[in-house]
Amino acid sequence: MLAFRVSSIQKRVEEFHVVCLFFNQESLGYVEINLSDVVSNRRINERYHLIDSKNGKIQIELQWRPAS
């Protein structure tokens, strides 16, 4: 089963979303996505290379919807 976990980290002044991918509890890699890019553009739809992976790639679409 493919699963993912999303967490936030703070690096200096920028905050990142970290998306970790797992298959049968084994890590497949992760990506760091700058949240300020998502907020300023309202959405992203990008293909990322997985960090700590030999050749893994993932396409992620995120949309920012501010609370009303």
N, CA, C and O atoms as CSV, one atom per row, in Angstrom:
chain,resi,resn,atom,element,x,y,z
A,1,MET,N,N,0.832,-1.173,0.000
A,1,MET,CA,C,0.000,0.000,0.000
A,1,MET,C,C,0.878,1.237,0.000
A,1,MET,O,O,1.812,1.336,0.796
A,2,LEU,N,N,0.589,2.178,-0.882
A,2,LEU,CA,C,1.317,3.441,-0.949
A,2,LEU,C,C,0.659,4.430,0.002
A,2,LEU,O,O,-0.558,4.607,-0.034
A,3,ALA,N,N,1.440,5.068,0.838
A,3,ALA,CA,C,0.922,6.045,1.794
A,3,ALA,C,C,1.826,7.262,1.786
A,3,ALA,O,O,2.975,7.190,1.350
A,4,PHE,N,N,1.308,8.373,2.266
A,4,PHE,CA,C,2.146,9.557,2.393
A,4,PHE,C,C,1.845,10.264,3.699
A,4,PHE,O,O,0.764,10.129,4.272
A,5,ARG,N,N,2.835,11.025,4.155
A,5,ARG,CA,C,2.703,11.801,5.380
A,5,ARG,C,C,3.151,13.223,5.077
A,5,ARG,O,O,4.187,13.427,4.444
A,6,VAL,N,N,2.388,14.195,5.519
A,6,VAL,CA,C,2.709,15.604,5.297
A,6,VAL,C,C,3.008,16.238,6.645
A,6,VAL,O,O,2.241,16.084,7.596
A,7,SER,N,N,4.114,16.944,6.721
A,7,SER,CA,C,4.444,17.680,7.933
A,7,SER,C,C,5.045,19.019,7.529
A,7,SER,O,O,5.428,19.211,6.375
A,8,SER,N,N,5.124,19.927,8.464
A,8,SER,CA,C,5.689,21.248,8.199
A,8,SER,C,C,6.972,21.410,8.986
A,8,SER,O,O,7.080,20.953,10.124
A,9,ILE,N,N,7.946,22.064,8.368
A,9,ILE,CA,C,9.196,22.372,9.047
A,9,ILE,C,C,9.532,23.837,8.805
A,9,ILE,O,O,9.089,24.427,7.820
A,10,GLN,N,N,10.302,24.410,9.690
A,10,GLN,CA,C,10.739,25.804,9.563
A,10,GLN,C,C,12.229,25.793,9.274
A,10,GLN,O,O,13.011,25.253,10.056
A,11,LYS,N,N,12.626,26.383,8.160
A,11,LYS,CA,C,14.036,26.556,7.821
A,11,LYS,C,C,14.282,28.042,7.674
A,11,LYS,O,O,13.775,28.681,6.752
A,12,ARG,N,N,15.054,28.578,8.577
A,12,ARG,CA,C,15.307,30.025,8.629
A,12,ARG,C,C,13.971,30.746,8.713
A,12,ARG,O,O,13.237,30.559,9.683
A,13,VAL,N,N,13.638,31.565,7.723
A,13,VAL,CA,C,12.372,32.295,7.778
A,13,VAL,C,C,11.295,31.661,6.910
A,13,VAL,O,O,10.141,32.084,6.964
A,14,GLU,N,N,11.640,30.666,6.120
A,14,GLU,CA,C,10.673,30.041,5.226
A,14,GLU,C,C,10.120,28.765,5.837
A,14,GLU,O,O,10.830,28.041,6.536
A,15,GLU,N,N,8.858,28.498,5.572
A,15,GLU,CA,C,8.244,27.262,6.048
A,15,GLU,C,C,8.025,26.351,4.853
A,15,GLU,O,O,7.647,26.802,3.772
A,16,PHE,N,N,8.267,25.071,5.061
A,16,PHE,CA,C,8.146,24.094,3.997
A,16,PHE,C,C,7.150,23.023,4.394
A,16,PHE,O,O,7.015,22.678,5.568
A,17,HIS,N,N,6.456,22.504,3.392
A,17,HIS,CA,C,5.691,21.265,3.548
A,17,HIS,C,C,6.646,20.150,3.176
A,17,HIS,O,O,7.352,20.246,2.173
A,18,VAL,N,N,6.676,19.120,3.952
A,18,VAL,CA,C,7.483,17.949,3.613
A,18,VAL,C,C,6.522,16.798,3.364
A,18,VAL,O,O,5.746,16.419,4.241
A,19,VAL,N,N,6.584,16.252,2.170
A,19,VAL,CA,C,5.729,15.129,1.798
A,19,VAL,C,C,6.612,13.884,1.740
A,19,VAL,O,O,7.525,13.803,0.919
A,20,CYS,N,N,6.337,12.918,2.612
A,20,CYS,CA,C,7.097,11.670,2.675
A,20,CYS,C,C,6.251,10.545,2.090
A,20,CYS,O,O,5.074,10.408,2.422
A,21,LEU,N,N,6.852,9.750,1.228
A,21,LEU,CA,C,6.146,8.631,0.616
A,21,LEU,C,C,6.626,7.314,1.209
A,21,LEU,O,O,7.821,7.114,1.425
A,22,PHE,N,N,5.677,6.421,1.467
A,22,PHE,CA,C,5.992,5.125,2.050
A,22,PHE,C,C,5.286,4.020,1.264
A,22,PHE,O,O,4.163,4.194,0.790
A,23,PHE,N,N,5.960,2.897,1.138
A,23,PHE,CA,C,5.357,1.696,0.574
A,23,PHE,C,C,5.648,0.570,1.549
A,23,PHE,O,O,6.808,0.240,1.795
A,24,ASN,N,N,4.585,-0.027,2.111
A,24,ASN,CA,C,4.753,-1.072,3.127
A,24,ASN,C,C,5.697,-0.624,4.238
A,24,ASN,O,O,6.572,-1.383,4.655
A,25,GLN,N,N,5.522,0.597,4.715
A,25,GLN,CA,C,6.271,1.202,5.811
A,25,GLN,C,C,7.731,1.474,5.468
A,25,GLN,O,O,8.502,1.848,6.352
A,26,GLU,N,N,8.130,1.299,4.216
A,26,GLU,CA,C,9.494,1.623,3.785
A,26,GLU,C,C,9.464,2.983,3.101
A,26,GLU,O,O,8.632,3.223,2.226
A,27,SER,N,N,10.367,3.868,3.496
A,27,SER,CA,C,10.399,5.208,2.916
A,27,SER,C,C,10.848,5.148,1.461
A,27,SER,O,O,11.842,4.499,1.134
A,28,LEU,N,N,10.102,5.833,0.591
A,28,LEU,CA,C,10.463,5.928,-0.827
A,28,LEU,C,C,11.180,7.234,-1.125
A,28,LEU,O,O,11.732,7.400,-2.213
A,29,GLY,N,N,11.182,8.162,-0.178
A,29,GLY,CA,C,11.801,9.463,-0.363
A,29,GLY,C,C,10.857,10.558,0.081
A,29,GLY,O,O,9.764,10.290,0.579
A,30,TYR,N,N,11.289,11.800,-0.102
A,30,TYR,CA,C,10.448,12.926,0.303
A,30,TYR,C,C,10.744,14.141,-0.561
A,30,TYR,O,O,11.761,14.187,-1.254
A,31,VAL,N,N,9.858,15.120,-0.518
A,31,VAL,CA,C,10.065,16.402,-1.196
A,31,VAL,C,C,9.798,17.516,-0.196
A,31,VAL,O,O,9.015,17.351,0.739
A,32,GLU,N,N,10.455,18.648,-0.401
A,32,GLU,CA,C,10.208,19.838,0.381
A,32,GLU,C,C,9.560,20.868,-0.540
A,32,GLU,O,O,10.096,21.182,-1.603
A,33,ILE,N,N,8.416,21.388,-0.132
A,33,ILE,CA,C,7.672,22.351,-0.942
A,33,ILE,C,C,7.548,23.631,-0.145
A,33,ILE,O,O,7.024,23.625,0.969
A,34,ASN,N,N,8.028,24.736,-0.710
A,34,ASN,CA,C,7.981,26.023,-0.037
A,34,ASN,C,C,6.533,26.514,0.018
A,34,ASN,O,O,5.905,26.723,-1.020
A,35,LEU,N,N,6.010,26.696,1.222
A,35,LEU,CA,C,4.614,27.118,1.362
A,35,LEU,C,C,4.363,28.518,0.831
A,35,LEU,O,O,3.255,28.812,0.382
A,36,SER,N,N,5.361,29.388,0.871
A,36,SER,CA,C,5.146,30.742,0.340
A,36,SER,C,C,4.875,30.706,-1.162
A,36,SER,O,O,4.148,31.561,-1.668
A,37,ASP,N,N,5.443,29.734,-1.892
A,37,ASP,CA,C,5.141,29.588,-3.321
A,37,ASP,C,C,3.678,29.193,-3.532
A,37,ASP,O,O,3.014,29.696,-4.438
A,38,VAL,N,N,3.188,28.292,-2.689
A,38,VAL,CA,C,1.792,27.854,-2.801
A,38,VAL,C,C,0.852,29.011,-2.481
A,38,VAL,O,O,-0.133,29.220,-3.189
A,39,VAL,N,N,1.145,29.762,-1.428
A,39,VAL,CA,C,0.277,30.877,-1.014
A,39,VAL,C,C,0.283,31.978,-2.066
A,39,VAL,O,O,-0.779,32.473,-2.443
A,40,SER,N,N,1.449,32.367,-2.542
A,40,SER,CA,C,1.517,33.484,-3.505
A,40,SER,C,C,0.910,33.132,-4.858
A,40,SER,O,O,0.343,34.002,-5.519
A,41,ASN,N,N,1.015,31.885,-5.279
A,41,ASN,CA,C,0.467,31.466,-6.581
A,41,ASN,C,C,-0.929,30.862,-6.480
A,41,ASN,O,O,-1.550,30.574,-7.504
A,42,ARG,N,N,-1.428,30.668,-5.270
A,42,ARG,CA,C,-2.732,30.053,-4.981
A,42,ARG,C,C,-2.780,28.559,-5.283
A,42,ARG,O,O,-3.651,27.857,-4.771
A,43,ARG,N,N,-1.868,28.069,-6.097
A,43,ARG,CA,C,-1.793,26.634,-6.358
A,43,ARG,C,C,-0.469,26.318,-7.027
A,43,ARG,O,O,0.163,27.182,-7.634
A,44,ILE,N,N,-0.064,25.072,-6.906
A,44,ILE,CA,C,1.077,24.569,-7.661
A,44,ILE,C,C,0.688,23.211,-8.227
A,44,ILE,O,O,-0.123,22.492,-7.644
A,45,ASN,N,N,1.258,22.879,-9.337
A,45,ASN,CA,C,1.096,21.566,-9.956
A,45,ASN,C,C,2.448,21.252,-10.586
A,45,ASN,O,O,2.702,21.582,-11.744
A,46,GLU,N,N,3.303,20.613,-9.807
A,46,GLU,CA,C,4.690,20.419,-10.208
A,46,GLU,C,C,5.107,18.963,-10.071
A,46,GLU,O,O,4.519,18.199,-9.306
A,47,ARG,N,N,6.120,18.602,-10.819
A,47,ARG,CA,C,6.748,17.287,-10.703
A,47,ARG,C,C,8.058,17.485,-9.944
A,47,ARG,O,O,8.859,18.358,-10.280
A,48,TYR,N,N,8.259,16.665,-8.921
A,48,TYR,CA,C,9.436,16.776,-8.063
A,48,TYR,C,C,10.230,15.472,-8.093
A,48,TYR,O,O,9.666,14.387,-8.237
A,49,HIS,N,N,11.540,15.601,-7.954
A,49,HIS,CA,C,12.398,14.437,-7.737
A,49,HIS,C,C,12.401,14.171,-6.236
A,49,HIS,O,O,12.545,15.100,-5.441
A,50,LEU,N,N,12.245,12.924,-5.852
A,50,LEU,CA,C,12.237,12.561,-4.441
A,50,LEU,C,C,13.647,12.620,-3.865
A,50,LEU,O,O,14.591,12.088,-4.450
A,51,ILE,N,N,13.779,13.267,-2.721
A,51,ILE,CA,C,15.040,13.330,-2.002
A,51,ILE,C,C,15.235,11.982,-1.307
A,51,ILE,O,O,14.271,11.383,-0.831
A,52,ASP,N,N,16.458,11.514,-1.250
A,52,ASP,CA,C,16.799,10.203,-0.676
A,52,ASP,C,C,16.191,9.056,-1.475
A,52,ASP,O,O,15.804,8.032,-0.912
A,53,SER,N,N,16.109,9.237,-2.795
A,53,SER,CA,C,15.604,8.201,-3.683
A,53,SER,C,C,16.521,8.155,-4.900
A,53,SER,O,O,17.023,9.191,-5.336
A,54,LYS,N,N,16.742,6.973,-5.447
A,54,LYS,CA,C,17.640,6.859,-6.596
A,54,LYS,C,C,17.084,7.559,-7.825
A,54,LYS,O,O,17.797,8.316,-8.483
A,55,ASN,N,N,15.816,7.314,-8.141
A,55,ASN,CA,C,15.242,7.942,-9.333
A,55,ASN,C,C,13.739,8.179,-9.182
A,55,ASN,O,O,13.021,8.225,-10.181
A,56,GLY,N,N,13.258,8.329,-7.959
A,56,GLY,CA,C,11.835,8.528,-7.749
A,56,GLY,C,C,11.376,9.934,-8.105
A,56,GLY,O,O,12.087,10.910,-7.871
A,57,LYS,N,N,10.188,10.023,-8.669
A,57,LYS,CA,C,9.573,11.304,-9.012
A,57,LYS,C,C,8.119,11.265,-8.558
A,57,LYS,O,O,7.512,10.197,-8.470
A,58,ILE,N,N,7.571,12.437,-8.273
A,58,ILE,CA,C,6.165,12.530,-7.895
A,58,ILE,C,C,5.608,13.838,-8.440
A,58,ILE,O,O,6.295,14.859,-8.461
A,59,GLN,N,N,4.367,13.792,-8.877
A,59,GLN,CA,C,3.686,15.012,-9.295
A,59,GLN,C,C,2.683,15.371,-8.212
A,59,GLN,O,O,1.864,14.544,-7.812
A,60,ILE,N,N,2.752,16.617,-7.738
A,60,ILE,CA,C,1.906,17.082,-6.641
A,60,ILE,C,C,1.164,18.337,-7.066
A,60,ILE,O,O,1.746,19.265,-7.628
A,61,GLU,N,N,-0.128,18.347,-6.787
A,61,GLU,CA,C,-0.934,19.546,-6.997
A,61,GLU,C,C,-1.458,19.994,-5.639
A,61,GLU,O,O,-2.128,19.231,-4.943
A,62,LEU,N,N,-1.150,21.236,-5.264
A,62,LEU,CA,C,-1.625,21.823,-4.018
A,62,LEU,C,C,-2.351,23.114,-4.331
A,62,LEU,O,O,-1.944,23.868,-5.215
A,63,GLN,N,N,-3.422,23.365,-3.609
A,63,GLN,CA,C,-4.188,24.595,-3.792
A,63,GLN,C,C,-4.341,25.260,-2.437
A,63,GLN,O,O,-4.646,24.599,-1.444
A,64,TRP,N,N,-4.125,26.589,-2.397
A,64,TRP,CA,C,-4.268,27.368,-1.170
A,64,TRP,C,C,-5.660,27.977,-1.148
A,64,TRP,O,O,-6.034,28.730,-2.048
A,65,ARG,N,N,-6.425,27.644,-0.109
A,65,ARG,CA,C,-7.757,28.210,0.069
A,65,ARG,C,C,-7.813,28.878,1.428
A,65,ARG,O,O,-7.948,28.198,2.444
A,66,PRO,N,N,-7.710,30.214,1.466
A,66,PRO,CA,C,-7.747,30.919,2.753
A,66,PRO,C,C,-9.108,30.747,3.423
A,66,PRO,O,O,-10.136,30.641,2.755
A,67,ALA,N,N,-9.095,30.721,4.753
A,67,ALA,CA,C,-10.360,30.595,5.506
A,67,ALA,C,C,-11.185,31.859,5.305
A,67,ALA,O,O,-10.650,32.966,5.242
A,68,SER,N,N,-12.477,31.676,5.208
A,68,SER,CA,C,-13.374,32.822,4.985
A,68,SER,C,C,-13.731,33.484,6.298
A,68,SER,O,O,-14.476,34.464,6.313
